[in-house]
Amino acid sequence: MSLELEPGQMIYENELAASLGVSRTPVREAIRSLMNEELLEVLPQRGTRVAYISERKVLEAQAVRLLLELGAFRIAARNWNAADRAVTRAMLDRLLQDQRKAADTGDISGFMRLDEEFHRTILGIAGNATLLGVVYFMRGHLNRFRYLAIREYRHMHRVVEEHERLYEAIREGDEENAARHLEAHLGSIKREVPELRRAYPDYFID
């Protein structure tokens, strides 16, 4: 996800196990899982390599995520005042504060984790566990691209501002505003894909 292992880079079980200080068994299991997500691929007679970033998969995942989250964010806005949200409010306030700190210090990995937790918390208000599972499973290809975008553009403060606007719309029970802000929040990827392909042509495929 962090591109420490770059797209197209060959990886080897023994080397990974040694560098992580673990046996080959958990490394082999992780490789199998990542292959199922198509983040790693096997080359006959050569070994395993990190999959290139698929523009098609990134755009498909972004489109599906937007469709799924639009409905969930509308429900979250509709449901906000239907229950005591003191715990959820405290959690989201803390997440936004921690995101600002991560943005200030340039902690991309920490920021990405907090970003996911923010969206997951909002989705939790909608009360759909299946939706949470689907969004979580499809995040791999999209998040690898998002990490590259944040590393390149350093636009973490802008993302925090977008989260604050989303949070405000949901607290106000404004479904239309929540949907509009979410479309703007997730829509920047379509502009960033061609820009980052030009900047990192060796990272991409299709």
N, C-alpha and C positions, 0 to 999 in steps of 0.2 A: 504493500500500500504506500509506503514512504519512498519508493523508488530507490531504496538503498541497494536492492538487487534490480538492475535496470532491465527494461524490456529487451528481450533477445539474449540476455546473459545466460550462459550454461550454469547449471547448479549440480552439485554432487552430494549424495547422502553422507558419505564419510566426512567430507569437508564441513558440511553444515553441522553435523553432529559434534565434531570436534570444536568448532567455533562457538557452539552454544553450550558445550559441556554436558551433553546428554547422550543417551544411547541412540542407535539408529532407528529403533522402533517408533518413538514418537515423531521423528523426522519423516519416516516413511509414511506414517498415518497422515501427517500434515500435507505431505506432497500429494497423497491420494485425494484428500479433501480439496486441495487447490486445483487439482486436475479436473475434478468434478465441476468446479466453478469456472473452468477454462481459463484460469489464471496462470497455470503451468501447462506445458505440452511436451509430449514425448516425441523425440526425433529418432526413427529407427536407426539402429547401429551407432547412434551418437550419444544419446542420453536425454536429459531433461533440461528444458530452458524456460525462462520466464516468458510468458506470452507477450506479444506486442499489444499495445493499446489499440483496441478495435474501435474506430470511429463509429461504426454501425452499432456496436453493442452499447457504447456510451450514450449515443443519441436515443436508442431504443429504451435503455434503462431510464434515462431522464424523462422521456415521454410517459412511460408507465408510472414512474414515481410521481410525476406531476398529477396524472389522472387520479391515482390512488389518494394522494395527500390532499388534493383539492376537496374531495368529499369529506375526508376526515377533519380537515381544518374548519370546514363549514359546521360540521357536527360539534366540534370542540367549542366554537363560538356560541352555538345554539345552547349547548349544555352548561356553559360556564356558570351561569347564575342559578342553575338547578340544584346545586349542592354547595356545601361549605368548601371553599377552595383555599383555605388558609395554608394547608400543607403544600398544595401544588403551587400556590403563589410564592411561598418561601423558597421552594425548590427552583422555580424559574428565575426568581430574582437572583438567587445564588449562582445559577448557571450563567446568566448574563454578566454578572460581576466577574466570574472566573474567566469568561470569554474575553472580556476587556483586558484582563491581566495577561492572558495568553497572547492577545494581539499586541499589547504593549511590549512584551518581551520577545516576540517573534517565535513563540513556541507553536510550530505548525502541527505537530503530532497531538499535543495537548488540545489545541484549538479544534482539530478535527474530531477528537473524542467528545468534546463538549458540544460541538455542533450536532453530532448524532444524538447525544443525550437530550438536547433541547427539542429536536424534532420527535424523538421517541416519547418524551413527556407529553407533548401536545397530542400525539397520536393516542396516548394512553387515556386522555380525557374523552376521546371518541368511544372508548370501550370496546375496541375490536382487536382481539388478540391475534386473529388470523392475518389481518392487515399488517400488524406489527411484524409478524414472521415473514411475510412476503417482502416487505420493504427491506428488512434486515438482510435477507438472503440475496437480494439483487444488488446490494450496495457495492460489491467488489469492484466491478469494472468502472462504475461511476466514481467511486471514491478515489481510485488510483488517479483518474483524470483530475478530480477536484484537488487532490494534493499537489499535482503538478501546477495547476492554475494558481493556487495560493502561493506556492513557492515562487512562481514567476511574477505574479502581479502584486503580491503582498497586500491584498485588499481585505484583510481580516477585519479592520475597523468598519469597513462598509458593510460586511456581512453582519456584524453585531448590530449596526443601525437597522438593517433590514429585519433582524430578529426582534428588535425592540418594537418596530412598527407592527409586526405580526402579533406579538404579545399584546400590544395595546388594542388592536382590533378584536382579538379574542376576548379580552377582559370586558370590552364594551358590548360584546354579543353581536358584533357587526359581521355577519357572514360574508357579505359582498366585499367589504374591505379586506377581510382576511384572505379571501380567494384572490383578490387583485394583487395584494402584496406578495402572496405566495408565487403567483405566476411571474412577477417581476424578479423575485428572489431566485427561483430556479431557472428562469429563462435565459440568464446570461451565458449559460453553457453553449448555446447555439452560436453565439458570437465568438466565444473563446476557442472552440474546436478548430476552426481554420487558422486562427492566429497561432495556436500552439503547434499545430501540424507544421506550419512554416518554420517555427523556431526550433522544433525538435523532430525533424523528418525521420530520424532513425528509430523513434519510439513507436511509430504508428503503423497500422496496417489497414487495408481495405478502405 
